[in-house]
Amino acid sequence: MATTTFERPINRLGFVLLCVSLLACGAAFLVTYRTNHSLSFEWLGHLLLESGYMWQQSLFKIGFFGALLGAALAWNLFHQARKVVTWVTKG
């Protein structure tokens, strides 16, 4: 299995943010294992889309958006998106 090195420190920071955020999402989702809620897409939607009156909802939302930001920072997705935008606008 080949490993890749990150080019800049911001990429390493993004990877760390991604890992921590995924742990937060996993913790928020798995803490609900022994509750009366089912572990399905309905519960996933409840954690992500409804107003946060439970700590699991807040932790899951922070983890989810942190994972998106961490992935974008780790793999230079902002740079790739900028290339696509310039390609589309210039034709």
ZALO-948073 format. One record per residue: x, y, z of N, C-alpha, C, O in turn; residue number from 1; residue in three letters. Coordinates in Angstrom, 2 decimals, always signed. Example, Ala and Ser with C-alpha at 12.3 -4.5 7.8 and 13.67 -1.06 7.14 Angstrom:
<rs>
@nc1->+13.19; nc2->-5.69; nc3->+7.80; cac1->+12.30; cac2->-4.50; cac3->+7.80; cc1->+13.20; cc2->-3.30; cc3->+7.80; oc1->+14.24; oc2->-3.32; oc3->+8.46; i->1; aa->ALA
@nc1->+12.85; nc2->-2.25; nc3->+7.08; cac1->+13.67; cac2->-1.06; cac3->+7.14; cc1->+12.90; cc2->+0.03; cc3->+7.87; oc1->+13.41; oc2->+1.14; oc3->+8.04; i->2; aa->SER
</rs>
This chain:
<rs>
@nc1->+0.85; nc2->-1.16; nc3->+0.00; cac1->+0.00; cac2->+0.00; cac3->+0.00; cc1->+0.89; cc2->+1.22; cc3->+0.00; oc1->+1.71; oc2->+1.40; oc3->+0.91; i->1; aa->MET
@nc1->+0.76; nc2->+2.06; nc3->-0.98; cac1->+1.60; cac2->+3.24; cac3->-1.12; cc1->+1.04; cc2->+4.38; cc3->-0.27; oc1->-0.17; oc2->+4.58; oc3->-0.19; i->2; aa->ALA
@nc1->+1.93; nc2->+5.10; nc3->+0.36; cac1->+1.52; cac2->+6.27; cac3->+1.14; cc1->+1.92; cc2->+7.52; cc3->+0.38; oc1->+2.88; oc2->+7.51; oc3->-0.39; i->3; aa->THR
@nc1->+1.19; nc2->+8.57; nc3->+0.60; cac1->+1.51; cac2->+9.83; cac3->-0.05; cc1->+1.94; cc2->+10.82; cc3->+1.02; oc1->+1.47; oc2->+10.78; oc3->+2.16; i->4; aa->THR
@nc1->+2.85; nc2->+11.68; nc3->+0.64; cac1->+3.27; cac2->+12.73; cac3->+1.56; cc1->+2.52; cc2->+13.99; cc3->+1.20; oc1->+2.24; oc2->+14.26; oc3->+0.03; i->5; aa->THR
@nc1->+2.21; nc2->+14.76; nc3->+2.20; cac1->+1.50; cac2->+16.00; cac3->+1.97; cc1->+2.50; cc2->+17.10; cc3->+1.65; oc1->+3.55; oc2->+17.19; oc3->+2.28; i->6; aa->PHE
@nc1->+2.17; nc2->+17.92; nc3->+0.68; cac1->+3.10; cac2->+18.91; cac3->+0.17; cc1->+3.37; cc2->+20.04; cc3->+1.16; oc1->+4.51; oc2->+20.45; oc3->+1.34; i->7; aa->GLU
@nc1->+2.33; nc2->+20.53; nc3->+1.79; cac1->+2.47; cac2->+21.70; cac3->+2.67; cc1->+1.92; cc2->+21.37; cc3->+4.06; oc1->+1.17; oc2->+20.41; oc3->+4.22; i->8; aa->ARG
@nc1->+2.30; nc2->+22.19; nc3->+5.06; cac1->+1.76; cac2->+21.96; cac3->+6.41; cc1->+0.25; cc2->+22.09; cc3->+6.50; oc1->-0.38; oc2->+21.43; oc3->+7.33; i->9; aa->PRO
@nc1->-0.35; nc2->+22.93; nc3->+5.66; cac1->-1.81; cac2->+23.07; cac3->+5.70; cc1->-2.48; cc2->+21.77; cc3->+5.28; oc1->-3.58; oc2->+21.47; oc3->+5.73; i->10; aa->ILE
@nc1->-1.82; nc2->+21.00; nc3->+4.39; cac1->-2.36; cac2->+19.71; cac3->+4.00; cc1->-2.32; cc2->+18.72; cc3->+5.16; oc1->-3.25; oc2->+17.94; oc3->+5.35; i->11; aa->ASN
@nc1->-1.24; nc2->+18.75; nc3->+5.93; cac1->-1.15; cac2->+17.87; cac3->+7.12; cc1->-2.19; cc2->+18.26; cc3->+8.16; oc1->-2.81; oc2->+17.40; oc3->+8.77; i->12; aa->ARG
@nc1->-2.37; nc2->+19.57; nc3->+8.34; cac1->-3.38; cac2->+20.04; cac3->+9.29; cc1->-4.77; cc2->+19.61; cc3->+8.84; oc1->-5.60; oc2->+19.22; oc3->+9.66; i->13; aa->LEU
@nc1->-5.03; nc2->+19.68; nc3->+7.54; cac1->-6.32; cac2->+19.22; cac3->+7.02; cc1->-6.55; cc2->+17.75; cc3->+7.26; oc1->-7.67; oc2->+17.33; oc3->+7.56; i->14; aa->GLY
@nc1->-5.49; nc2->+16.94; nc3->+7.12; cac1->-5.63; cac2->+15.50; cac3->+7.38; cc1->-5.91; cc2->+15.22; cc3->+8.84; oc1->-6.72; oc2->+14.35; oc3->+9.17; i->15; aa->PHE
@nc1->-5.25; nc2->+15.94; nc3->+9.73; cac1->-5.51; cac2->+15.78; cac3->+11.17; cc1->-6.94; cc2->+16.20; cc3->+11.49; oc1->-7.63; oc2->+15.53; oc3->+12.26; i->16; aa->VAL
@nc1->-7.40; nc2->+17.31; nc3->+10.89; cac1->-8.77; cac2->+17.76; cac3->+11.10; cc1->-9.76; cc2->+16.72; cc3->+10.58; oc1->-10.79; oc2->+16.47; oc3->+11.21; i->17; aa->LEU
@nc1->-9.46; nc2->+16.12; nc3->+9.45; cac1->-10.31; cac2->+15.07; cac3->+8.90; cc1->-10.41; cc2->+13.89; cc3->+9.86; oc1->-11.50; oc2->+13.38; oc3->+10.11; i->18; aa->LEU
@nc1->-9.28; nc2->+13.44; nc3->+10.39; cac1->-9.29; cac2->+12.28; cac3->+11.29; cc1->-10.05; cc2->+12.57; cc3->+12.58; oc1->-10.84; oc2->+11.74; oc3->+13.04; i->19; aa->CYS
@nc1->-9.82; nc2->+13.73; nc3->+13.17; cac1->-10.51; cac2->+14.10; cac3->+14.41; cc1->-12.01; cc2->+14.25; cc3->+14.17; oc1->-12.82; oc2->+13.83; oc3->+14.99; i->20; aa->VAL
@nc1->-12.37; nc2->+14.84; nc3->+13.05; cac1->-13.79; cac2->+15.03; cac3->+12.74; cc1->-14.49; cc2->+13.71; cc3->+12.48; oc1->-15.64; oc2->+13.53; oc3->+12.88; i->21; aa->SER
@nc1->-13.82; nc2->+12.79; nc3->+11.82; cac1->-14.42; cac2->+11.47; cac3->+11.60; cc1->-14.60; cc2->+10.72; cc3->+12.92; oc1->-15.58; oc2->+9.99; oc3->+13.09; i->22; aa->LEU
@nc1->-13.67; nc2->+10.89; nc3->+13.83; cac1->-13.84; cac2->+10.29; cac3->+15.16; cc1->-15.03; cc2->+10.90; cc3->+15.89; oc1->-15.79; oc2->+10.19; oc3->+16.56; i->23; aa->LEU
@nc1->-15.20; nc2->+12.21; nc3->+15.76; cac1->-16.35; cac2->+12.87; cac3->+16.40; cc1->-17.66; cc2->+12.37; cc3->+15.81; oc1->-18.61; oc2->+12.11; oc3->+16.55; i->24; aa->ALA
@nc1->-17.71; nc2->+12.24; nc3->+14.49; cac1->-18.93; cac2->+11.72; cac3->+13.85; cc1->-19.21; cc2->+10.29; cc3->+14.29; oc1->-20.34; oc2->+9.93; oc3->+14.60; i->25; aa->CYS
@nc1->-18.18; nc2->+9.49; nc3->+14.31; cac1->-18.36; cac2->+8.10; cac3->+14.73; cc1->-18.80; cc2->+7.98; cc3->+16.17; oc1->-19.65; oc2->+7.15; oc3->+16.50; i->26; aa->GLY
@nc1->-18.23; nc2->+8.80; nc3->+17.03; cac1->-18.63; cac2->+8.77; cac3->+18.44; cc1->-20.08; cc2->+9.19; cc3->+18.61; oc1->-20.83; oc2->+8.56; oc3->+19.34; i->27; aa->ALA
@nc1->-20.48; nc2->+10.25; nc3->+17.93; cac1->-21.86; cac2->+10.72; cac3->+18.05; cc1->-22.84; cc2->+9.70; cc3->+17.50; oc1->-23.94; oc2->+9.54; oc3->+18.03; i->28; aa->ALA
@nc1->-22.46; nc2->+9.00; nc3->+16.45; cac1->-23.36; cac2->+8.02; cac3->+15.85; cc1->-23.42; cc2->+6.75; cc3->+16.70; oc1->-24.49; oc2->+6.19; oc3->+16.90; i->29; aa->PHE
@nc1->-22.27; nc2->+6.30; nc3->+17.21; cac1->-22.25; cac2->+5.04; cac3->+17.95; cc1->-22.73; cc2->+5.16; cc3->+19.39; oc1->-23.12; oc2->+4.16; oc3->+19.99; i->30; aa->LEU
@nc1->-22.71; nc2->+6.36; nc3->+19.96; cac1->-23.24; cac2->+6.54; cac3->+21.32; cc1->-24.74; cc2->+6.25; cc3->+21.33; oc1->-25.29; oc2->+5.85; oc3->+22.35; i->31; aa->VAL
@nc1->-25.38; nc2->+6.44; nc3->+20.21; cac1->-26.81; cac2->+6.20; cac3->+20.13; cc1->-27.15; cc2->+4.73; cc3->+19.92; oc1->-28.31; oc2->+4.39; oc3->+19.71; i->32; aa->THR
@nc1->-26.16; nc2->+3.87; nc3->+19.99; cac1->-26.37; cac2->+2.43; cac3->+19.71; cc1->-27.38; cc2->+1.81; cc3->+20.67; oc1->-28.24; oc2->+1.04; oc3->+20.24; i->33; aa->TYR
@nc1->-27.29; nc2->+2.13; nc3->+21.94; cac1->-28.18; cac2->+1.49; cac3->+22.92; cc1->-29.40; cc2->+2.34; cc3->+23.25; oc1->-30.02; oc2->+2.13; oc3->+24.29; i->34; aa->ARG
@nc1->-29.75; nc2->+3.27; nc3->+22.40; cac1->-30.95; cac2->+4.06; cac3->+22.61; cc1->-32.11; cc2->+3.41; cc3->+21.87; oc1->-31.97; oc2->+2.35; oc3->+21.26; i->35; aa->THR
@nc1->-33.25; nc2->+4.06; nc3->+21.94; cac1->-34.42; cac2->+3.50; cac3->+21.28; cc1->-34.48; cc2->+3.90; cc3->+19.80; oc1->-35.46; oc2->+3.60; oc3->+19.13; i->36; aa->ASN
@nc1->-33.44; nc2->+4.56; nc3->+19.29; cac1->-33.41; cac2->+4.96; cac3->+17.89; cc1->-32.71; cc2->+3.88; cc3->+17.07; oc1->-31.82; oc2->+3.19; oc3->+17.55; i->37; aa->HIS
@nc1->-33.13; nc2->+3.76; nc3->+15.84; cac1->-32.50; cac2->+2.78; cac3->+14.96; cc1->-31.26; cc2->+3.40; cc3->+14.32; oc1->-31.18; oc2->+4.61; oc3->+14.15; i->38; aa->SER
@nc1->-30.31; nc2->+2.55; nc3->+13.97; cac1->-29.10; cac2->+3.02; cac3->+13.29; cc1->-29.31; cc2->+2.92; cc3->+11.79; oc1->-28.81; oc2->+2.00; oc3->+11.14; i->39; aa->LEU
@nc1->-30.03; nc2->+3.87; nc3->+11.24; cac1->-30.35; cac2->+3.84; cac3->+9.82; cc1->-30.11; cc2->+5.22; cc3->+9.23; oc1->-29.65; oc2->+6.13; oc3->+9.92; i->40; aa->SER
@nc1->-30.44; nc2->+5.36; nc3->+7.97; cac1->-30.31; cac2->+6.66; cac3->+7.33; cc1->-31.26; cc2->+7.67; cc3->+7.94; oc1->-30.99; oc2->+8.87; oc3->+7.92; i->41; aa->PHE
@nc1->-32.38; nc2->+7.20; nc3->+8.49; cac1->-33.31; cac2->+8.10; cac3->+9.17; cc1->-32.65; cc2->+8.72; cc3->+10.39; oc1->-32.81; oc2->+9.91; oc3->+10.64; i->42; aa->GLU
@nc1->-31.90; nc2->+7.93; nc3->+11.15; cac1->-31.21; cac2->+8.46; cac3->+12.32; cc1->-30.06; cc2->+9.36; cc3->+11.90; oc1->-29.76; oc2->+10.35; oc3->+12.57; i->43; aa->TRP
@nc1->-29.41; nc2->+9.03; nc3->+10.81; cac1->-28.35; cac2->+9.87; cac3->+10.28; cc1->-28.91; cc2->+11.23; cc3->+9.87; oc1->-28.30; oc2->+12.27; oc3->+10.13; i->44; aa->LEU
@nc1->-30.07; nc2->+11.23; nc3->+9.24; cac1->-30.74; cac2->+12.49; cac3->+8.91; cc1->-31.16; cc2->+13.26; cc3->+10.14; oc1->-31.09; oc2->+14.49; oc3->+10.16; i->45; aa->GLY
@nc1->-31.59; nc2->+12.55; nc3->+11.17; cac1->-31.95; cac2->+13.20; cac3->+12.43; cc1->-30.73; cc2->+13.87; cc3->+13.05; oc1->-30.83; oc2->+14.99; oc3->+13.56; i->46; aa->HIS
@nc1->-29.59; nc2->+13.21; nc3->+13.01; cac1->-28.38; cac2->+13.81; cac3->+13.58; cc1->-27.91; cc2->+15.02; cc3->+12.79; oc1->-27.36; oc2->+15.96; oc3->+13.37; i->47; aa->LEU
@nc1->-28.11; nc2->+15.01; nc3->+11.50; cac1->-27.56; cac2->+16.06; cac3->+10.65; cc1->-28.53; cc2->+17.19; cc3->+10.37; oc1->-28.11; oc2->+18.35; oc3->+10.34; i->48; aa->LEU
@nc1->-29.80; nc2->+16.91; nc3->+10.18; cac1->-30.71; cac2->+17.91; cac3->+9.66; cc1->-31.63; cc2->+18.56; cc3->+10.69; oc1->-32.09; oc2->+19.67; oc3->+10.46; i->49; aa->LEU
@nc1->-31.92; nc2->+17.91; nc3->+11.80; cac1->-32.86; cac2->+18.50; cac3->+12.75; cc1->-32.14; cc2->+19.47; cc3->+13.68; oc1->-30.91; oc2->+19.49; oc3->+13.76; i->50; aa->GLU
@nc1->-32.92; nc2->+20.27; nc3->+14.38; cac1->-32.33; cac2->+21.23; cac3->+15.31; cc1->-31.66; cc2->+20.48; cc3->+16.46; oc1->-32.12; oc2->+19.42; oc3->+16.87; i->51; aa->SER
@nc1->-30.58; nc2->+21.04; nc3->+16.96; cac1->-29.76; cac2->+20.32; cac3->+17.92; cc1->-30.22; cc2->+20.45; cc3->+19.35; oc1->-29.83; oc2->+21.40; oc3->+20.03; i->52; aa->GLY
@nc1->-31.04; nc2->+19.55; nc3->+19.82; cac1->-31.41; cac2->+19.54; cac3->+21.23; cc1->-30.70; cc2->+18.43; cc3->+21.99; oc1->-30.88; oc2->+18.30; oc3->+23.20; i->53; aa->TYR
@nc1->-29.91; nc2->+17.63; nc3->+21.29; cac1->-29.12; cac2->+16.58; cac3->+21.93; cc1->-27.65; cc2->+16.84; cc3->+21.60; oc1->-27.34; oc2->+17.36; oc3->+20.53; i->54; aa->MET
@nc1->-26.75; nc2->+16.49; nc3->+22.50; cac1->-25.34; cac2->+16.76; cac3->+22.28; cc1->-24.80; cc2->+15.95; cc3->+21.11; oc1->-23.83; oc2->+16.37; oc3->+20.46; i->55; aa->TRP
@nc1->-25.41; nc2->+14.81; nc3->+20.82; cac1->-24.95; cac2->+14.01; cac3->+19.69; cc1->-25.16; cc2->+14.74; cc3->+18.37; oc1->-24.35; oc2->+14.63; oc3->+17.45; i->56; aa->GLN
@nc1->-26.25; nc2->+15.49; nc3->+18.28; cac1->-26.53; cac2->+16.23; cac3->+17.05; cc1->-25.48; cc2->+17.31; cc3->+16.81; oc1->-24.98; oc2->+17.47; oc3->+15.70; i->57; aa->GLN
@nc1->-25.16; nc2->+18.05; nc3->+17.86; cac1->-24.16; cac2->+19.12; cac3->+17.72; cc1->-22.79; cc2->+18.54; cc3->+17.38; oc1->-22.10; oc2->+19.06; oc3->+16.50; i->58; aa->SER
@nc1->-22.41; nc2->+17.47; nc3->+18.04; cac1->-21.11; cac2->+16.85; cac3->+17.78; cc1->-21.05; cc2->+16.27; cc3->+16.37; oc1->-20.03; oc2->+16.38; oc3->+15.70; i->59; aa->LEU
@nc1->-22.14; nc2->+15.66; nc3->+15.92; cac1->-22.15; cac2->+15.09; cac3->+14.59; cc1->-22.05; cc2->+16.17; cc3->+13.52; oc1->-21.32; oc2->+16.01; oc3->+12.54; i->60; aa->PHE
@nc1->-22.77; nc2->+17.28; nc3->+13.70; cac1->-22.71; cac2->+18.37; cac3->+12.73; cc1->-21.32; cc2->+18.99; cc3->+12.66; oc1->-20.81; oc2->+19.24; oc3->+11.57; i->61; aa->LYS
@nc1->-20.72; nc2->+19.23; nc3->+13.81; cac1->-19.36; cac2->+19.79; cac3->+13.84; cc1->-18.39; cc2->+18.82; cc3->+13.18; oc1->-17.53; oc2->+19.22; oc3->+12.40; i->62; aa->ILE
@nc1->-18.53; nc2->+17.54; nc3->+13.49; cac1->-17.66; cac2->+16.52; cac3->+12.90; cc1->-17.86; cc2->+16.39; cc3->+11.40; oc1->-16.88; oc2->+16.22; oc3->+10.66; i->63; aa->GLY
@nc1->-19.08; nc2->+16.47; nc3->+10.94; cac1->-19.37; cac2->+16.32; cac3->+9.53; cc1->-18.76; cc2->+17.46; cc3->+8.71; oc1->-18.08; oc2->+17.22; oc3->+7.71; i->64; aa->PHE
@nc1->-19.01; nc2->+18.69; nc3->+9.15; cac1->-18.48; cac2->+19.82; cac3->+8.41; cc1->-16.97; cc2->+19.95; cc3->+8.60; oc1->-16.28; oc2->+20.45; oc3->+7.70; i->65; aa->PHE
@nc1->-16.45; nc2->+19.53; nc3->+9.73; cac1->-15.00; cac2->+19.48; cac3->+9.91; cc1->-14.36; cc2->+18.46; cc3->+8.99; oc1->-13.26; oc2->+18.69; oc3->+8.49; i->66; aa->GLY
@nc1->-15.02; nc2->+17.34; nc3->+8.77; cac1->-14.49; cac2->+16.33; cac3->+7.86; cc1->-14.48; cc2->+16.84; cc3->+6.42; oc1->-13.53; oc2->+16.58; oc3->+5.67; i->67; aa->ALA
@nc1->-15.51; nc2->+17.57; nc3->+6.03; cac1->-15.53; cac2->+18.15; cac3->+4.69; cc1->-14.39; cc2->+19.16; cc3->+4.51; oc1->-13.69; oc2->+19.14; oc3->+3.50; i->68; aa->LEU
@nc1->-14.22; nc2->+20.03; nc3->+5.49; cac1->-13.15; cac2->+21.02; cac3->+5.42; cc1->-11.78; cc2->+20.36; cc3->+5.48; oc1->-10.88; oc2->+20.75; oc3->+4.74; i->69; aa->LEU
@nc1->-11.61; nc2->+19.37; nc3->+6.33; cac1->-10.34; cac2->+18.67; cac3->+6.44; cc1->-9.97; cc2->+17.94; cc3->+5.16; oc1->-8.80; oc2->+17.95; oc3->+4.76; i->70; aa->GLY
@nc1->-10.94; nc2->+17.33; nc3->+4.50; cac1->-10.67; cac2->+16.66; cac3->+3.23; cc1->-10.29; cc2->+17.67; cc3->+2.16; oc1->-9.39; oc2->+17.41; oc3->+1.35; i->71; aa->ALA
@nc1->-10.97; nc2->+18.81; nc3->+2.15; cac1->-10.65; cac2->+19.84; cac3->+1.15; cc1->-9.25; cc2->+20.39; cc3->+1.38; oc1->-8.53; oc2->+20.68; oc3->+0.41; i->72; aa->ALA
@nc1->-8.85; nc2->+20.56; nc3->+2.62; cac1->-7.50; cac2->+21.06; cac3->+2.90; cc1->-6.44; cc2->+20.00; cc3->+2.65; oc1->-5.36; oc2->+20.32; oc3->+2.15; i->73; aa->LEU
@nc1->-6.72; nc2->+18.77; nc3->+2.99; cac1->-5.71; cac2->+17.72; cac3->+2.88; cc1->-5.36; cc2->+17.40; cc3->+1.44; oc1->-4.20; oc2->+17.15; oc3->+1.13; i->74; aa->ALA
@nc1->-6.34; nc2->+17.41; nc3->+0.57; cac1->-6.09; cac2->+16.99; cac3->-0.80; cc1->-6.20; cc2->+18.12; cc3->-1.81; oc1->-6.50; oc2->+17.88; oc3->-2.98; i->75; aa->TRP
@nc1->-5.97; nc2->+19.35; nc3->-1.39; cac1->-5.94; cac2->+20.52; cac3->-2.28; cc1->-7.20; cc2->+20.62; cc3->-3.15; oc1->-7.11; oc2->+20.96; oc3->-4.33; i->76; aa->ASN
@nc1->-8.36; nc2->+20.35; nc3->-2.59; cac1->-9.58; cac2->+20.42; cac3->-3.38; cc1->-9.95; cc2->+21.84; cc3->-3.74; oc1->-10.61; oc2->+22.07; oc3->-4.75; i->77; aa->LEU
@nc1->-9.53; nc2->+22.83; nc3->-2.92; cac1->-9.80; cac2->+24.22; cac3->-3.25; cc1->-9.02; cc2->+24.62; cc3->-4.50; oc1->-9.54; oc2->+25.34; oc3->-5.35; i->78; aa->PHE
@nc1->-7.79; nc2->+24.14; nc3->-4.61; cac1->-6.98; cac2->+24.43; cac3->-5.79; cc1->-7.58; cc2->+23.79; cc3->-7.03; oc1->-7.60; oc2->+24.40; oc3->-8.10; i->79; aa->HIS
@nc1->-8.06; nc2->+22.57; nc3->-6.90; cac1->-8.68; cac2->+21.89; cac3->-8.03; cc1->-9.98; cc2->+22.58; cc3->-8.44; oc1->-10.28; oc2->+22.69; oc3->-9.63; i->80; aa->GLN
@nc1->-10.75; nc2->+23.04; nc3->-7.46; cac1->-12.00; cac2->+23.74; cac3->-7.76; cc1->-11.71; cc2->+25.06; cc3->-8.47; oc1->-12.45; oc2->+25.46; oc3->-9.37; i->81; aa->ALA
@nc1->-10.65; nc2->+25.74; nc3->-8.07; cac1->-10.27; cac2->+26.98; cac3->-8.73; cc1->-9.90; cc2->+26.73; cc3->-10.19; oc1->-10.22; oc2->+27.54; oc3->-11.06; i->82; aa->ARG
@nc1->-9.21; nc2->+25.62; nc3->-10.46; cac1->-8.87; cac2->+25.26; cac3->-11.84; cc1->-10.13; cc2->+25.02; cc3->-12.67; oc1->-10.21; oc2->+25.46; oc3->-13.82; i->83; aa->LYS
@nc1->-11.09; nc2->+24.34; nc3->-12.10; cac1->-12.33; cac2->+24.05; cac3->-12.82; cc1->-13.10; cc2->+25.34; cc3->-13.10; oc1->-13.63; oc2->+25.52; oc3->-14.19; i->84; aa->VAL
@nc1->-13.15; nc2->+26.23; nc3->-12.12; cac1->-13.87; cac2->+27.49; cac3->-12.31; cc1->-13.22; cc2->+28.33; cc3->-13.40; oc1->-13.92; oc2->+28.88; oc3->-14.25; i->85; aa->VAL
@nc1->-11.90; nc2->+28.42; nc3->-13.41; cac1->-11.23; cac2->+29.18; cac3->-14.46; cc1->-11.42; cc2->+28.51; cc3->-15.83; oc1->-11.55; oc2->+29.20; oc3->-16.84; i->86; aa->THR
@nc1->-11.43; nc2->+27.20; nc3->-15.88; cac1->-11.66; cac2->+26.49; cac3->-17.13; cc1->-13.07; cc2->+26.76; cc3->-17.67; oc1->-13.26; oc2->+26.95; oc3->-18.87; i->87; aa->TRP
@nc1->-14.05; nc2->+26.78; nc3->-16.76; cac1->-15.43; cac2->+27.01; cac3->-17.18; cc1->-15.63; cc2->+28.46; cc3->-17.62; oc1->-16.30; oc2->+28.71; oc3->-18.62; i->88; aa->VAL
@nc1->-15.06; nc2->+29.40; nc3->-16.89; cac1->-15.28; cac2->+30.80; cac3->-17.21; cc1->-14.53; cc2->+31.23; cc3->-18.48; oc1->-15.02; oc2->+32.08; oc3->-19.23; i->89; aa->THR
@nc1->-13.37; nc2->+30.67; nc3->-18.71; cac1->-12.59; cac2->+31.07; cac3->-19.90; cc1->-12.91; cc2->+30.22; cc3->-21.12; oc1->-12.51; oc2->+30.56; oc3->-22.24; i->90; aa->LYS
@nc1->-13.61; nc2->+29.15; nc3->-20.92; cac1->-14.05; cac2->+28.34; cac3->-22.04; cc1->-13.11; cc2->+27.40; cc3->-22.60; oc1->-13.44; oc2->+26.69; oc3->-23.55; i->91; aa->GLY
</rs>
